[in-house]
Amino acid sequence: MNLAKLGLTGISVAQNRLQAAGHNINNAATEGYNRQTVLSATAGATATYAGYIGRGVQAVTVQRAYDGFLFRQLVNAQSTGASIATYGSEITQINNLFADRTVGITPALQKFFDGVQAVATAPADSAARQELLGRASSLVGQINDANAFLDGQRGNINTQITTVVTQINSYVERVRDLNAQITTARATASGHEPNDLLDQRDQLVSELSQLVGVNVVEQDGKFNLTMGNGQVLLGGDTVYPLHAQPSADDPSRTAVFASVPGGAKGAIVKVELDERRITGGTLGGLLDYRQEALDSVQNDLGRMAAALAVAFNDIHRTGADLNQNAGGDFFRLGDIKSMPGAKNAGSAVLNVQFDDVNKLTSQDYRIEYTASGYTVARLPDGKPFALPADGIVDGVKFDVGTGTPAVGDSWLVQPTRSAAAGLSLIIDDPAKIAVAAPNTGTANGDVGLKLAELQNSKVLGNGSMSLNESFSQIVNKVGVLTQQNATEAKAQATLIQQNFAAQQAVSGVNLNEEYVNLDRYNEQFRAASRLIDISSTLFDTLLGLRN
């Protein structure tokens, strides 16, 4: 082995190292990039009578500074952080709507009952009666508007779910494509790792995890992806896309469907996923918010509206108006809709109505016809039980006497979900406000006093809550959820920062270190070049001796 060849091996390795250092410097700010290092080894030695004489150095491979455990920790933390941030963005909107006690439902409710009290005190005062109608209209409008805002948010969540599902599918396809590129690159480079492609794939997984929580299983150098509920998104070279479409039980609710093999001749079928098991990322945050906060708050608002209408009407019907006619309903509530299952085969029709608003809960129900009769389950977690003979559960009467059911038929019932939207004012004539006890004359306000007492009467929660307390409970619930989310967001942000720092300590590019490495590798290059120069000088000397 002559000096020139020794110098060439050194120059080659030094050049590789300089290129790797330059690559690191150029990508120091590239998201997802892992620092690369040229691994070298001795080129061996040649046996001579004087011993083994070294043959120089050789580059073995280029290795990226990567710790799979730290990377997964960071990805999981970011996925949870994205879920918390999405939830917070939505809950803050409701908190802003309900938190202000100077406008909205709280003052409207107070003014309404102040108006009732004024009419009860002066039953013949036409101005007070007109003022009461105006305040009643304002209260109804505030409740309708609050519900319309919640409906609008529900529609926006449906749109976001559709968008996120499309993005998830796109990311999964890109991971599949990179799997193929990495496999080809390894074959082309005799097994050497295509570090930049690996970084790109890891970065895609990181970004995907901020849309939905995913698990990664590497097999034969390829990433297989599953969601937190075990649903496969990418298996080998096959993508199993998600779909966003109306739920089979509730068409107004956009649900997530998975692609599952199981049809004829291996055809793919769509299966609706249990949204409680979809966690992490933007999608998990949207679903968590909808089922934990939005559904509950809207049902609570509807329960308050139903209690207001039913309790007020019950008393108002016992009174007499200015013309000594019996009082009628003051408020109107829309009908409770029961949504039949998409696969119902029978002709049965389920009718639902309020029986006792004091016993109402904020839950939804599933009614199903089985071989042993009708069952009812409180959603989302209640176990089915036999529907009572009178059909009454939690103050709601389920009438299943119409039509013939088939085994397996089911209905989804949300008794209070749309009550706030269906609340309206029936009376438009001040003279028809019935505040007098029958046959007592126009100066009597006994029934009006009973109506005024409703403000603080325990008409909800089995005699535990008034209308004011009911709405305060809604406001407090939203406030607590908002505060919890803010606390979780701060804690998660700290965890993400810690995990990122730990990951960067291993994989990140330190520019100062790379500057030092440039000087080192440059010196190595110059020293190796000097070997070639010396080799040339020695060769010239030998040629001179022959002359």
LOLUM-490459 format. One line per 5 residues: number of its first residue (from 1); their letters; for each residue x, y, z of C-alpha. Coordinates in steps of 0.5 Angstrom, whole numbers. Example, Ala and Ser with C-alpha at 12.3 -4.5 7.8 and 13.67 -1.06 7.14 Angstrom:
2
1) as) 25/-9/16  27/-2/14
END
This chain:
547
1) mnlak) 0/0/0  3/6/-2  3/13/1  -1/16/-5  -7/11/-4
6) lgltg) -7/12/4  -8/19/2  -13/18/-2  -17/14/3  -16/19/8
11) isvaq) -19/25/3  -25/21/1  -27/20/8  -25/27/10  -29/29/4
16) nrlqa) -35/25/6  -35/28/13  -35/35/11  -41/33/6  -45/30/12
21) aghni) -43/36/17  -45/41/11  -52/37/10  -53/38/18  -51/45/18
26) nnaat) -56/46/12  -62/42/15  -61/45/22  -68/48/22  -71/43/18
31) egynr) -77/40/22  -76/33/23  -69/32/21  -64/28/25  -56/29/25
36) qtvls) -52/25/21  -45/22/22  -40/18/18  -38/12/21  -31/10/19
41) ataga) -27/4/20  -20/2/19  -19/-1/12  -15/-6/15  -7/-8/14
46) tatya) -2/-12/9  2/-17/12  10/-16/11  16/-18/14  16/-12/18
51) gyigr) 9/-13/21  2/-11/19  2/-4/15  -4/-1/15  -8/1/9
56) gvqav) -12/7/11  -19/9/13  -26/7/10  -33/10/11  -37/5/13
61) tvqra) -44/8/13  -48/15/15  -52/14/21  -57/19/24  -57/20/31
66) ydgfl) -64/17/33  -67/15/39  -74/11/37  -76/11/45  -75/19/45
71) frqlv) -79/20/39  -85/16/41  -85/20/47  -85/27/43  -90/24/38
76) naqst) -95/22/44  -94/28/47  -96/32/41  -102/28/40  -105/29/46
81) gasia) -103/37/46  -107/37/39  -113/34/42  -113/39/48  -112/45/44
86) tygse) -118/43/39  -122/42/45  -120/48/48  -121/52/42  -129/50/42
91) itqin) -130/50/50  -128/57/50  -133/59/45  -139/56/49  -135/59/56
96) nlfad) -135/66/52  -143/65/51  -145/63/58  -140/67/62  -142/74/62
101) rtvgi) -148/75/67  -150/82/64  -153/79/58  -156/73/55  -160/68/59
106) tpalq) -159/70/66  -161/77/66  -167/75/61  -169/70/66  -169/75/71
111) kffdg) -173/81/67  -178/76/65  -180/74/72  -179/81/75  -185/82/69
116) vqava) -189/77/72  -189/80/79  -191/86/76  -197/83/73  -199/79/79
121) tapad) -198/86/83  -202/90/78  -206/85/74  -210/90/70  -204/95/68
126) saarq) -204/94/61  -197/97/60  -194/91/65  -198/86/61  -195/89/55
131) ellgr) -188/89/58  -189/82/60  -190/80/53  -184/83/51  -179/80/56
136) asslv) -182/73/55  -181/74/48  -174/77/49  -172/70/54  -175/66/49
141) gqind) -170/69/44  -164/69/48  -165/61/49  -167/60/42  -160/64/40
146) anafl) -156/60/45  -159/54/42  -157/56/35  -150/58/37  -149/51/39
151) dgqrg) -153/48/33  -148/52/29  -142/49/33  -144/42/32  -145/44/24
156) nintq) -138/46/24  -135/40/28  -138/36/23  -135/40/17  -128/39/21
161) ittvv) -129/32/22  -130/31/15  -124/35/13  -119/32/18  -121/25/16
166) tqins) -119/27/9  -112/30/12  -111/23/15  -112/19/9  -107/23/5
171) yverv) -102/22/11  -103/15/11  -102/15/3  -96/19/4  -93/14/9
176) rdlna) -94/8/4  -91/11/-1  -85/13/3  -85/6/5  -84/4/-2
181) qitta) -78/9/-3  -75/7/3  -75/-1/1  -72/1/-6  -67/6/-3
186) ratas) -64/0/1  -64/-5/-4  -60/0/-9  -55/2/-3  -54/-5/-1
191) ghepn) -57/-5/5  -55/2/7  -60/7/11  -63/12/7  -63/17/13
196) dlldq) -67/23/9  -73/19/7  -73/16/14  -73/23/17  -79/24/12
201) rdqlv) -83/18/14  -82/20/22  -84/27/20  -90/25/17  -92/20/23
206) selsq) -91/26/27  -96/30/23  -101/25/23  -101/24/30  -103/31/31
211) lvgvn) -109/29/27  -111/23/31  -107/18/35  -103/13/32  -99/7/33
216) vveqd) -93/5/29  -91/-2/28  -85/-3/24  -84/-10/20  -79/-11/14
221) gkfnl) -77/-4/14  -84/-2/13  -89/2/18  -96/-1/19  -101/4/22
226) tmgng) -106/3/27  -111/8/31  -111/8/38  -118/3/38  -114/-2/34
231) qvllg) -117/0/27  -111/-1/22  -110/5/17  -104/2/14  -102/-5/13
236) gdtvy) -96/-7/9  -98/-4/2  -105/-3/3  -109/3/6  -115/2/10
241) plhaq) -118/9/9  -123/13/14  -129/16/12  -134/21/15  -141/21/14
246) psadd) -148/21/18  -148/17/23  -153/11/22  -157/13/29  -157/20/28
251) psrta) -156/23/21  -155/30/24  -148/27/27  -142/26/22  -139/20/25
256) vfasv) -132/16/23  -133/10/19  -127/5/18  -125/1/12  -126/-7/14
261) pggak) -125/-13/10  -131/-17/10  -135/-16/4  -136/-21/-1  -130/-24/-4
266) gaivk) -126/-20/1  -129/-13/-1  -128/-7/4  -134/-5/8  -135/1/12
271) velde) -136/0/20  -138/6/24  -133/7/30  -134/8/37  -132/15/38
276) rritg) -130/14/45  -124/10/43  -122/15/38  -117/19/42  -111/24/41
281) gtlgg) -110/29/35  -115/34/33  -120/29/31  -120/26/38  -121/33/41
286) lldyr) -127/34/37  -130/28/38  -128/29/46  -131/36/46  -138/34/42
291) qeald) -139/28/47  -137/31/53  -139/38/53  -143/40/47  -148/34/48
296) svqnd) -149/35/55  -149/43/55  -155/43/49  -159/37/53  -158/41/60
301) lgrma) -161/48/56  -166/44/53  -168/41/60  -169/48/63  -173/50/57
306) aalav) -178/44/58  -178/46/65  -180/53/64  -185/52/59  -188/46/62
311) afndi) -188/49/69  -191/55/67  -196/53/63  -199/48/68  -200/54/73
316) hrtga) -202/59/67  -208/54/65  -211/54/72  -212/62/72  -216/67/68
321) dlnqn) -215/72/64  -218/79/63  -224/77/60  -225/72/65  -223/66/60
326) aggdf) -219/60/62  -212/61/61  -208/57/56  -201/55/54  -196/61/55
331) frlgd) -190/57/52  -190/52/46  -185/46/46  -183/43/39  -185/35/39
336) iksmp) -180/30/41  -177/26/35  -175/19/36  -170/17/30  -171/10/28
341) gakna) -165/6/26  -163/5/19  -164/-2/19  -171/-2/22  -175/-7/19
346) gsavl) -182/-7/22  -187/-2/22  -187/1/29  -187/8/31  -185/11/37
351) nvqfd) -188/17/40  -185/21/46  -187/26/50  -185/29/57  -189/26/63
356) dvnkl) -185/30/69  -180/35/68  -178/35/75  -175/28/73  -172/30/67
361) tsqdy) -164/28/66  -160/31/61  -159/24/58  -161/21/51  -164/14/50
366) rieyt) -164/8/46  -170/4/45  -170/-3/42  -174/-9/41  -172/-16/43
371) asgyt) -175/-23/43  -177/-21/50  -180/-14/49  -178/-7/49  -171/-5/52
376) varlp) -169/2/54  -161/4/55  -159/11/58  -153/13/53  -147/13/52
381) dgkpf) -146/8/58  -152/5/61  -154/-2/60  -161/-4/57  -167/-6/62
386) alpad) -174/-7/60  -178/-2/59  -183/-1/64  -190/-2/63  -193/5/63
391) givdg) -187/7/58  -184/12/63  -177/13/64  -174/19/68  -180/23/67
396) vkfdv) -180/21/59  -186/17/57  -184/12/51  -191/10/47  -189/4/43
401) gtgtp) -196/2/41  -197/4/34  -195/-1/29  -191/-8/29  -184/-8/31
406) avgds) -179/-13/28  -173/-16/33  -167/-12/33  -171/-5/31  -168/1/35
411) wlvqp) -170/8/36  -165/14/38  -169/19/43  -166/25/45  -171/28/49
416) trsaa) -168/35/51  -163/36/45  -168/40/41  -173/43/47  -169/50/47
421) aglsl) -170/51/39  -177/49/39  -179/54/45  -183/59/43  -189/64/45
426) iiddp) -196/63/44  -199/69/47  -199/75/43  -205/79/46  -203/82/53
431) akiav) -211/81/55  -210/73/55  -205/73/60  -208/69/66  -206/71/73
436) aapnt) -213/71/76  -216/66/80  -222/64/77  -228/68/78  -225/73/82
441) gtang) -224/79/78  -219/83/74  -216/85/80  -214/79/83  -207/76/82
446) dvglk) -206/70/86  -204/65/80  -199/71/78  -196/70/84  -195/63/83
451) laelq) -192/64/77  -187/69/80  -185/64/85  -183/59/79  -177/63/79
456) nskvl) -174/60/85  -179/54/86  -175/47/85  -178/44/79  -172/40/76
461) gngsm) -167/35/79  -173/31/83  -174/38/87  -167/40/88  -166/45/83
466) slnes) -170/52/81  -169/55/74  -164/60/76  -160/54/79  -161/50/73
471) fsqiv) -158/55/68  -152/57/73  -151/49/73  -150/50/66  -145/56/66
476) nkvgv) -141/53/72  -140/46/68  -138/50/62  -133/54/67  -130/48/70
481) ltqqn) -129/44/63  -126/51/61  -121/51/67  -119/44/67  -117/45/59
486) ateak) -113/51/61  -109/47/66  -108/41/62  -106/45/56  -101/48/61
491) aqatl) -98/42/63  -98/39/57  -94/44/54  -89/43/59  -89/36/58
496) iqqnf) -88/37/50  -82/42/51  -79/37/56  -79/31/51  -77/36/45
501) aaqqa) -71/38/49  -69/31/51  -70/29/43  -66/34/41  -61/33/45
506) vsgvn) -60/26/42  -62/28/35  -61/36/34  -56/39/30  -51/44/34
511) lneey) -49/49/30  -43/50/34  -41/43/34  -41/43/27  -37/49/26
516) vnldr) -32/45/30  -32/39/26  -31/43/20  -25/45/22  -23/38/24
521) yneqf) -25/35/18  -21/40/14  -15/39/17  -16/31/16  -17/33/9
526) raasr) -11/37/8  -6/32/12  -9/27/7  -7/31/2  0/32/4
531) lidis) 1/25/4  0/25/-3  4/31/-4  10/27/0  9/21/-4
536) stlfd) 10/25/-11  16/28/-8  19/21/-6  17/18/-13  21/24/-16
541) tllgl) 27/23/-12  27/16/-14  27/17/-21  32/22/-20  37/17/-17
546) rn) 36/13/-24  39/18/-28
END
